[in-house]
Amino acid sequence: MPITRVRAARRPGAVARALAAVIVVSALASAVAACGSGPSPSGAPTAAPTSTAAPSAAETPATTAPPASPSPDASPEDPVGVLKAIADDVAALRGLAWKTPVDPRIIDEPELRRLLEQDFEASGTSVDLADIETLYRGLGAMSGDRTLEDLYLDALGSQVLGFYRDDDRTLYIVRRSGGLGGVEKYTAAHELTHALQDQHFGIATLGLETPGQSDRALGALSLVEGDASLAGVYWSQGHLSLADLGEIIRAASEPAAQGALDALPPLARESLTFPYLQGLEFVMRLQAAGGWDAVDAAYAKPPASSEQVLHPEKYAAGEEPVAVELPADLATRLGAGWDLAYEDTLGELGLRTWLAQGNAADAANAAAAGWGGDRVGLYRGPEGAWAIVLRTAWDDAAGAGRFTEAARRVVETLPHATIATGAEGPMILAGSDASGLAKLKRAAGE
């Protein structure tokens, strides 16, 4: 399914290809449920999103998909032939012709692990994940003894079914059993849609790997994954049997895979599932309003934030995120030996997930709904000291007030944290100890 992965705290290009192979189990289950129990391709399949309620039958727009044509006959002993047949089907369904053939490769689990670890190690991801882990723990968003790197590797190992790599333009399908079953075929339909996207719209031009712009990348990725998810659901409706659908549902509910996903900190887990669930709903609305032409047109101006995906009316209105910056000299103000380790934007999705640590889900969602922009920075100092600054901007004073009230319930659970007032709105400050927080409050004072 995936092209790349996004983390709420930071999504550097470092993890782009390693996490690009993760297929989020809950998203797969949702898509299959839509395929198995929803209407035919002339109707609109629905998927239950992670944080917002799915539209009711009356609210769900009718979606029209091109009629699926039967796949050409391919011998079960010819898996590459099966994949090429699916490629023809998906191109016809999606209305995008192949410019160049896609090279499908069927790999086993050892080869998969080798590819993932190779990308993971070559990218320097371990350093990035160490910083993200410090941020998560400092914000109270992660507990336990296991490292974030271990948790990610577990998720990779348990959930990878296939992936498309835009660097070598190759489709990789993992065959975990004797042949290509419903899971592998569904995965191929989704991934082949990514290949078509790459050939027609240029995935590399969408900014999915821009360091320090995770929320913007998450918005664009929601278009990419929502498009592929919808195409995969439509293909499945026309080409998979009830037995195939049952196989997918069983795979989606496999305890070990679901456990690996559940073990991730909520900020990481939500950013992984968001492009599939909310992205699917977002693209369904585009496709219902203007067909696949409307989806194609969105690649010229993809969603600029998770906010625009959560609130499609803001995408339609062109409501851009507010640019929020960290003080350029804050590390200097903190003193000798301090440096900015990294910075990023959490976005509405990240903030609502963080707020849910101390608030009911509905209250957290409402408190984040007035998001205008944010910027979070992790600073590292001498002898393992660290400091976190989260600056926010809101649509209006009422929105800032709702956030402050909800954030206070989280901050009061943290050992060394406080809420302060910044130039654009509330700031969250956290330090590794009491003296560090006091120093940070002086340094970040405006």
Secondary structure as GFF3:
##gff-version 3
##sequence-region A 1 446
A	DSSP	three_ten_helix	13	15	.	.	.	ID=ss1
A	DSSP	three_ten_helix	19	21	.	.	.	ID=ss2
A	DSSP	alpha_helix	25	37	.	.	.	ID=ss3
A	DSSP	alpha_helix	79	94	.	.	.	ID=ss4
A	DSSP	beta_strand	103	107	.	.	.	ID=ss5
A	DSSP	alpha_helix	109	122	.	.	.	ID=ss6
A	DSSP	alpha_helix	125	138	.	.	.	ID=ss7
A	DSSP	alpha_helix	148	159	.	.	.	ID=ss8
A	DSSP	beta_strand	162	165	.	.	.	ID=ss9
A	DSSP	beta_strand	170	174	.	.	.	ID=ss10
A	DSSP	alpha_helix	182	201	.	.	.	ID=ss11
A	DSSP	three_ten_helix	203	206	.	.	.	ID=ss12
A	DSSP	alpha_helix	214	239	.	.	.	ID=ss13
A	DSSP	alpha_helix	242	252	.	.	.	ID=ss14
A	DSSP	alpha_helix	255	263	.	.	.	ID=ss15
A	DSSP	alpha_helix	266	298	.	.	.	ID=ss16
A	DSSP	alpha_helix	306	310	.	.	.	ID=ss17
A	DSSP	alpha_helix	312	317	.	.	.	ID=ss18
A	DSSP	alpha_helix	330	334	.	.	.	ID=ss19
A	DSSP	beta_strand	339	344	.	.	.	ID=ss20
A	DSSP	alpha_helix	347	355	.	.	.	ID=ss21
A	DSSP	alpha_helix	361	368	.	.	.	ID=ss22
A	DSSP	beta_strand	371	380	.	.	.	ID=ss23
A	DSSP	three_ten_helix	382	384	.	.	.	ID=ss24
A	DSSP	beta_strand	386	394	.	.	.	ID=ss25
A	DSSP	alpha_helix	397	411	.	.	.	ID=ss26
A	DSSP	beta_strand	417	421	.	.	.	ID=ss27
A	DSSP	beta_strand	426	431	.	.	.	ID=ss28
A	DSSP	alpha_helix	434	444	.	.	.	ID=ss29
###
